Amino acid sequence: MHLTLLGNLSEPYFHRSLEKVQKLLRVPQDVHVYIVGEHQDVLSILRYLPRKDRDYFRRMCAVEKVSFSYHHGKEFLVLIILTSFNRFLLRDPEALQGLLLHELMHLEHMRKGTYYPLHQSYRKVLRLYSNLLTRLQQKRFIPLLENIGQYAVLLLKDLYTNAALIQRGHGQYLLHYYEREFSMKKICPRPVFYDKLKRAVQKDPLILGIVLHFEFSLLSVILPFQKYKEQQAKKLLRYIARCYNLNMQEILRKCGLFISYYLDHYSKPRRDFAEKYFHLIFTKVLEILT
């Protein structure tokens, strides 16, 4: 594994964290980890990439704000961008190790092809529901459905990744990282809660994307702990509720079908699981939209 620091960063501090992570998770030698001190330095990474990969990487940087795993061609890398909301990573090695474990597990799944059937399932189910919206003369909702579908893909990838880390006994690093992350209240948009969500969405359909994006982000963290480490899940639920001043029970009730299916049926990444999950999410979306 190779480490590149961009900016005025402490090389020994990050090397120590990587050494710790490598004792917990097998990391191939061809993985590159980039830690970027300032967002404007991100694109300087382009010079390390093959020319054919650079446009794809620019698009990834435009979408992701803090960290992501990247696999394109023969390139496997993790990028962590230090911002005003995650500077705690400079002083909290356990939180840094939790984030590194999360991103490196994504790379492991990419290398194994775990996400390929997930994307196939997504495209299949999206096509079915897009056709249904067309038959219902509601084609205007298809772009919103695709947008929410991308959030659902990210939700499943994080569910796979966090579950794998907890199953391997590394849940304490994840839990510590997420507690620090959620304490920074501005990292996620404040949720938009309505007593009558369907009525609000009919006035402004984009509200549904905002609500589900936020709730999927929470569920991707909470559900793996709830399935495998129930006491840690209860602690995390209380912590998130306090940080965001949320009624977590309302979120859990609203997403009850997604939660129950995951807790009752998930064991490992499977095509049939992903396909059913997308059906549940899109059915709920259409129920609210139409």
C-alpha positions as CSV (number, residue, x, y, z in Angstrom):
1,M,0.0,0.0,0.0
2,H,1.3,3.4,-0.9
3,L,0.7,6.7,0.9
4,T,0.8,10.2,-0.7
5,L,0.2,13.3,1.4
6,L,-0.8,16.6,-0.3
7,G,-0.5,19.6,1.9
8,N,1.2,20.4,5.2
9,L,0.4,17.0,7.0
10,S,2.3,14.9,9.5
11,E,3.7,11.9,7.6
12,P,4.5,9.8,10.7
13,Y,1.0,10.2,12.1
14,F,-0.6,8.9,8.9
15,H,2.0,6.1,8.4
16,R,1.2,4.8,12.0
17,S,-2.5,4.7,11.2
18,L,-2.0,2.8,8.0
19,E,0.3,0.3,9.7
20,K,-2.4,-0.3,12.3
21,V,-5.0,-0.8,9.5
22,Q,-2.8,-3.2,7.7
23,K,-2.7,-5.4,10.8
24,L,-6.5,-5.5,10.8
25,L,-7.3,-5.8,7.1
26,R,-5.3,-7.4,4.3
27,V,-4.5,-4.6,1.8
28,P,-2.9,-5.3,-1.6
29,Q,0.3,-3.6,-2.4
30,D,-1.1,-1.8,-5.5
31,V,-3.6,0.3,-3.4
32,H,-2.7,4.0,-3.2
33,V,-4.0,6.2,-0.4
34,Y,-4.1,9.9,-0.9
35,I,-4.7,12.3,2.0
36,V,-5.4,15.8,0.8
37,G,-5.0,18.8,3.2
38,E,-7.0,21.2,1.0
39,H,-9.8,20.5,-1.5
40,Q,-8.1,22.6,-4.2
41,D,-5.2,20.1,-4.1
42,V,-7.4,17.2,-5.2
43,L,-6.9,17.6,-8.9
44,S,-3.2,17.4,-8.5
45,I,-3.7,13.7,-8.1
46,L,-4.6,13.6,-11.8
47,R,-0.9,13.5,-12.7
48,Y,-0.6,10.1,-11.0
49,L,-3.4,8.6,-13.1
50,P,-3.5,7.3,-16.7
51,R,-4.8,10.0,-19.1
52,K,-7.8,7.8,-20.0
53,D,-9.0,7.8,-16.4
54,R,-8.8,11.5,-15.6
55,D,-12.3,12.6,-16.8
56,Y,-13.9,9.8,-14.7
57,F,-11.9,10.9,-11.7
58,R,-12.8,14.5,-12.1
59,R,-16.5,13.5,-12.0
60,M,-16.0,11.5,-8.9
61,C,-14.3,14.4,-7.2
62,A,-17.2,16.7,-8.1
63,V,-19.7,14.3,-6.5
64,E,-17.9,13.2,-3.4
65,K,-16.9,15.7,-0.8
66,V,-14.9,14.0,2.0
67,S,-13.7,10.5,1.0
68,F,-14.2,7.8,-1.6
69,S,-12.7,4.6,-3.0
70,Y,-11.9,4.6,-6.6
71,H,-11.4,1.6,-9.0
72,H,-11.0,2.2,-12.7
73,G,-9.0,0.0,-14.9
74,K,-5.9,-1.0,-13.0
75,E,-6.1,1.9,-10.5
76,F,-7.2,1.2,-6.9
77,L,-7.1,4.2,-4.6
78,V,-8.6,5.8,-1.5
79,L,-8.9,9.6,-1.4
80,I,-9.6,11.4,1.9
81,I,-10.1,15.1,1.7
82,L,-9.6,17.1,4.9
83,T,-12.3,19.8,5.4
84,S,-13.4,22.0,8.2
85,F,-15.9,19.2,9.2
86,N,-13.4,16.3,9.4
87,R,-10.3,18.0,10.8
88,F,-10.7,15.7,13.8
89,L,-9.0,13.1,11.7
90,L,-5.7,14.9,12.3
91,R,-6.0,14.4,16.0
92,D,-8.0,11.1,16.4
93,P,-6.1,8.1,15.0
94,E,-8.9,5.7,15.8
95,A,-11.4,7.7,13.8
96,L,-9.0,7.9,10.9
97,Q,-8.5,4.1,11.1
98,G,-12.3,3.6,11.1
99,L,-12.6,5.7,7.9
100,L,-9.7,3.9,6.2
101,L,-11.1,0.5,7.0
102,H,-14.4,1.6,5.5
103,E,-12.9,2.8,2.3
104,L,-10.5,-0.1,2.0
105,M,-13.3,-2.6,2.4
106,H,-15.1,-0.8,-0.5
107,L,-12.0,-1.5,-2.5
108,E,-12.0,-5.1,-1.5
109,H,-15.6,-5.4,-2.7
110,M,-14.7,-3.7,-6.0
111,R,-11.8,-6.0,-6.5
112,K,-13.9,-9.1,-5.9
113,G,-16.7,-7.8,-8.3
114,T,-19.2,-7.6,-5.4
115,Y,-20.9,-4.5,-6.8
116,Y,-21.3,-5.8,-10.3
117,P,-24.5,-7.8,-9.7
118,L,-25.7,-4.9,-7.5
119,H,-25.5,-2.5,-10.4
120,Q,-27.2,-5.1,-12.7
121,S,-30.1,-5.5,-10.2
122,Y,-30.4,-1.7,-10.0
123,R,-30.6,-1.2,-13.7
124,K,-33.1,-4.0,-14.1
125,V,-35.5,-2.7,-11.4
126,L,-35.0,0.9,-12.4
127,R,-36.1,0.0,-16.0
128,L,-39.2,-1.7,-14.7
129,Y,-40.3,1.3,-12.6
130,S,-39.4,3.8,-15.3
131,N,-41.7,1.9,-17.7
132,L,-44.4,1.9,-15.0
133,L,-44.1,5.7,-14.6
134,T,-44.3,6.0,-18.4
135,R,-47.5,3.9,-18.5
136,L,-48.9,6.0,-15.7
137,Q,-48.1,9.2,-17.7
138,Q,-45.7,10.3,-15.0
139,K,-42.5,10.4,-17.0
140,R,-41.5,13.7,-15.3
141,F,-40.7,11.6,-12.2
142,I,-38.1,9.4,-13.9
143,P,-35.1,11.7,-13.3
144,L,-36.1,11.9,-9.6
145,L,-36.4,8.1,-9.4
146,E,-32.9,7.7,-10.9
147,N,-31.5,10.2,-8.4
148,I,-33.1,8.3,-5.5
149,G,-31.9,5.1,-7.0
150,Q,-28.3,6.3,-6.9
151,Y,-28.8,7.0,-3.2
152,A,-30.1,3.5,-2.8
153,V,-27.1,2.0,-4.6
154,L,-24.8,3.9,-2.2
155,L,-26.9,2.7,0.8
156,L,-26.5,-1.0,-0.2
157,K,-22.8,-0.6,-0.8
158,D,-22.3,0.9,2.6
159,L,-24.5,-1.8,4.2
160,Y,-22.3,-4.4,2.6
161,T,-19.1,-2.7,3.7
162,N,-20.0,-1.9,7.2
163,A,-21.5,-5.3,7.8
164,A,-18.3,-7.0,6.6
165,L,-16.2,-4.9,8.9
166,I,-18.4,-5.5,12.0
167,Q,-18.5,-9.3,11.2
168,R,-14.6,-9.2,11.1
169,G,-14.5,-7.6,14.6
170,H,-13.6,-4.1,13.6
171,G,-16.9,-2.4,14.6
172,Q,-15.3,-0.3,17.4
173,Y,-13.3,1.7,14.8
174,L,-16.4,2.3,12.7
175,L,-18.4,3.3,15.7
176,H,-15.8,5.7,16.9
177,Y,-15.5,7.3,13.5
178,Y,-19.2,7.7,13.0
179,E,-19.7,9.2,16.5
180,R,-17.1,11.8,15.6
181,E,-18.6,12.4,12.2
182,F,-22.2,12.8,13.5
183,S,-21.0,15.2,16.1
184,M,-20.2,17.6,13.3
185,K,-23.8,18.7,12.7
186,K,-23.2,20.3,9.3
187,I,-21.9,17.3,7.5
188,C,-25.4,16.2,6.5
189,P,-28.4,18.4,5.6
190,R,-30.9,18.8,8.4
191,P,-33.8,16.4,7.7
192,V,-37.1,17.8,6.3
193,F,-39.8,16.2,8.3
194,Y,-43.5,16.6,7.5
195,D,-46.6,15.1,9.1
196,K,-47.9,14.7,5.6
197,L,-44.9,13.8,3.5
198,K,-47.0,12.7,0.5
199,R,-48.8,16.1,0.4
200,A,-45.5,18.0,0.7
201,V,-43.9,15.9,-2.1
202,Q,-46.8,16.6,-4.4
203,K,-46.1,20.3,-4.0
204,D,-42.3,19.8,-4.5
205,P,-41.2,16.3,-5.5
206,L,-37.5,17.2,-4.9
207,I,-38.2,17.1,-1.2
208,L,-38.4,13.3,-1.4
209,G,-34.9,13.1,-2.7
210,I,-33.6,15.3,0.1
211,V,-35.4,13.3,2.8
212,L,-34.4,9.9,1.5
213,H,-30.8,10.9,0.9
214,F,-30.5,11.9,4.6
215,E,-32.3,8.9,5.9
216,F,-30.4,6.4,3.7
217,S,-27.1,7.9,5.1
218,L,-28.3,7.2,8.6
219,L,-29.5,3.7,7.8
220,S,-26.3,2.7,6.2
221,V,-24.6,3.3,9.5
222,I,-27.3,2.1,11.9
223,L,-28.5,-1.1,10.4
224,P,-25.3,-3.2,10.3
225,F,-24.8,-2.4,14.0
226,Q,-28.4,-3.2,14.8
227,K,-28.0,-6.6,13.1
228,Y,-24.7,-7.6,14.5
229,K,-24.0,-5.4,17.6
230,E,-27.4,-4.4,19.1
231,Q,-26.0,-2.6,22.2
232,Q,-23.7,-0.5,20.0
233,A,-26.7,0.2,17.7
234,K,-28.7,1.5,20.7
235,K,-25.8,3.8,21.7
236,L,-25.4,5.1,18.2
237,L,-29.1,5.7,17.8
238,R,-29.1,7.8,21.0
239,Y,-26.0,9.7,19.9
240,I,-27.4,10.5,16.4
241,A,-30.7,11.6,17.9
242,R,-28.9,13.9,20.3
243,C,-26.6,15.4,17.6
244,Y,-29.4,16.1,15.1
245,N,-32.3,16.6,17.5
246,L,-34.1,13.9,15.7
247,N,-37.1,11.7,16.4
248,M,-35.2,8.5,15.4
249,Q,-38.4,6.4,15.9
250,E,-40.1,8.4,13.2
251,I,-37.3,7.6,10.7
252,L,-37.3,4.0,11.7
253,R,-41.1,3.8,11.2
254,K,-41.0,5.5,7.8
255,C,-38.3,3.2,6.5
256,G,-39.7,0.1,8.3
257,L,-39.9,-2.1,5.3
258,F,-36.3,-1.5,4.3
259,I,-35.2,-2.1,7.8
260,S,-37.1,-5.3,8.4
261,Y,-36.0,-6.8,5.1
262,Y,-32.3,-6.1,5.9
263,L,-32.5,-7.4,9.5
264,D,-34.4,-10.5,8.5
265,H,-32.8,-11.5,5.2
266,Y,-29.3,-10.1,4.9
267,S,-26.4,-12.5,5.4
268,K,-24.0,-11.6,2.6
269,P,-24.1,-9.6,-0.7
270,R,-26.5,-11.4,-3.1
271,R,-28.1,-10.5,-6.4
272,D,-31.6,-11.5,-5.2
273,F,-31.2,-9.5,-2.0
274,A,-30.3,-6.4,-3.9
275,E,-33.1,-6.8,-6.4
276,K,-35.7,-7.2,-3.7
277,Y,-34.3,-4.2,-1.8
278,F,-34.5,-2.0,-4.9
279,H,-38.1,-3.2,-5.4
280,L,-39.0,-2.2,-1.8
281,I,-37.5,1.3,-2.2
282,F,-38.9,2.1,-5.6
283,T,-42.4,0.8,-4.5
284,K,-42.3,3.2,-1.6
285,V,-41.1,6.1,-3.8
286,L,-43.9,5.6,-6.3
287,E,-46.4,5.3,-3.5
288,I,-45.4,8.7,-2.2
289,L,-45.0,10.3,-5.7
290,T,-48.3,9.1,-7.2
